[in-house]
Amino acid sequence: MDKQPDIVQVKVGHTVTAPAVRPTKALQLKVDNNKSVIVYNHINGYILDALMKAADASN
């Protein structure tokens, strides 16, 4: 029978981090001749909804 140690090393506080995701452009709305709004990925739904309503109201 193999002897197994009574003490086992445990590392606490070590977190695995996900690789950083670079933002990518998802949508670009032209608001005026010299103005546009760029929406990137991972936008919150309520912010996108408000933006789409504001863009629709401006037309």
HELIX and SHEET records of a PDB file:
HELIX    1   1 GLY A   45  SER A   58  1                                  14    
SHEET    1   A 2 LYS A  25  LYS A  30  0                                        
SHEET    2   A 2 SER A  36  TYR A  40 -1                                        
END                                                                             
